[in-house]
Amino acid sequence: MSTFTHVILEVFCSFSDEDANEGAPSYCKRNVGNPGYHCLENKCKHVAYTYAPNEIAYSDDDGEVPDGESCIGLGGEMLPPNAKETQINDLKGLWKEICVKKVQEAYDEFMKRANQD
C-alpha cells in the first residue's frame, strides 16, 4: 500500500564564504543560498530545514513556493499581543477554517474560469 502526505517546510542554505574554495555542489540548481528539493534529495551538507506550521501556500511546478507573496503563516501581527494559549488555539482553529475554505474556493474558481468558452 502506498501512502503520501503534503509537507510544508522552510529550507535553509548554510553555504558560506568559507565554503567557496570547494565550490557549490554540482546539483545546486539556482546558485548557493537558494535551497530547494534538490538539496534534500542530495542530502546536501549545507541544507537545514524546519517545519512551517499553520501555513497556506501556492507551489510552482517544482513543488516550491516561488516568493513571499505566495504563502502566509499564522503569526506576527495576526496574533494579539499577550494572547493566552486558549485564545491562540481558538485563532488557530479560525485560521484552519478560513484556509480550508480558501483552498476549496480556489479550486471552484479555477474550474469555473478554466471551463469558460
C-alpha positions in Angstrom: 0.0 0.0 0.0 1.3 3.4 -0.9 0.6 6.5 1.1 1.6 10.1 0.9 1.2 13.4 2.6 2.0 17.0 1.7 4.6 18.7 3.8 5.5 22.4 4.0 9.0 23.1 5.2 11.3 26.1 5.5 14.6 25.1 3.9 17.8 27.0 4.6 21.2 27.0 2.8 24.2 27.4 5.1 26.8 27.6 2.3 29.2 30.5 3.3 32.3 32.3 2.1 34.3 29.7 4.0 32.9 27.0 1.7 33.6 28.9 -1.5 37.0 27.2 -2.0 35.3 23.9 -2.5 32.7 25.4 -4.8 29.0 24.9 -4.9 27.6 21.3 -5.1 27.1 20.1 -8.7 23.4 19.6 -8.1 22.9 23.2 -6.9 20.1 24.4 -9.3 19.9 28.1 -8.6 23.2 29.0 -7.0 24.0 28.8 -3.4 21.6 30.5 -1.0 18.6 29.3 -2.9 17.7 26.0 -1.5 15.1 23.6 -2.7 14.1 19.9 -3.0 17.4 19.3 -4.9 19.2 20.0 -1.6 17.1 17.5 0.3 17.3 14.8 -2.4 21.1 15.0 -2.5 21.4 15.2 1.3 23.4 18.4 0.9 25.6 19.1 3.9 24.7 22.8 3.7 20.9 22.3 4.0 18.8 22.7 7.1 15.1 22.7 7.4 12.3 23.2 9.9 8.6 22.8 9.9 6.3 25.6 8.8 3.2 25.4 11.0 -0.1 27.0 10.1 1.0 27.9 6.5 -1.1 28.2 3.4 0.8 28.4 0.1 0.9 28.1 -3.7 3.7 25.9 -5.0 5.1 26.0 -8.6 5.9 23.2 -11.0 8.8 22.1 -8.8 6.6 22.0 -5.7 8.4 25.1 -4.3 6.9 28.3 -3.1 8.2 30.9 -5.6 8.2 34.0 -3.4 7.0 35.6 -0.2 3.8 36.7 -1.8 2.7 33.1 -2.4 2.5 32.0 1.2 1.4 33.2 4.6 1.5 31.6 8.0 -0.4 32.4 11.1 1.7 34.6 13.3 3.2 38.1 13.9 0.7 40.9 13.7 -2.1 38.3 13.1 -2.0 37.3 16.8 -2.9 39.8 19.5 -0.1 40.8 21.9 -0.2 38.9 25.2 -2.7 36.4 23.8 -3.4 33.5 26.1 -2.9 29.9 24.9 -6.7 29.3 24.8 -7.2 32.4 22.5 -4.3 31.3 20.3 -5.8 27.9 19.9 -9.2 29.4 19.0 -7.4 31.6 16.4 -5.6 28.6 15.0 -9.0 26.9 14.6 -10.3 30.0 12.8 -7.2 30.2 10.6 -7.7 26.5 9.6 -11.3 27.0 8.8 -10.5 30.0 6.6 -7.6 28.3 4.9 -9.5 25.2 4.0 -12.4 27.3 2.7 -10.0 29.3 0.6 -8.4 26.2 -0.9 -11.9 25.0 -2.0 -12.7 28.5 -3.3 -9.5 28.4 -5.4 -10.5 25.1 -6.9 -14.0 26.2 -7.6 -12.9 29.5 -9.2 -10.3 27.7 -11.3 -12.8 25.1 -12.6 -15.3 27.9 -13.4 -12.7 30.1 -15.3 -10.9 27.2 -17.0 -14.1 25.8 -18.4 -15.4 29.1 -19.8 -15.9 29.0 -23.6 
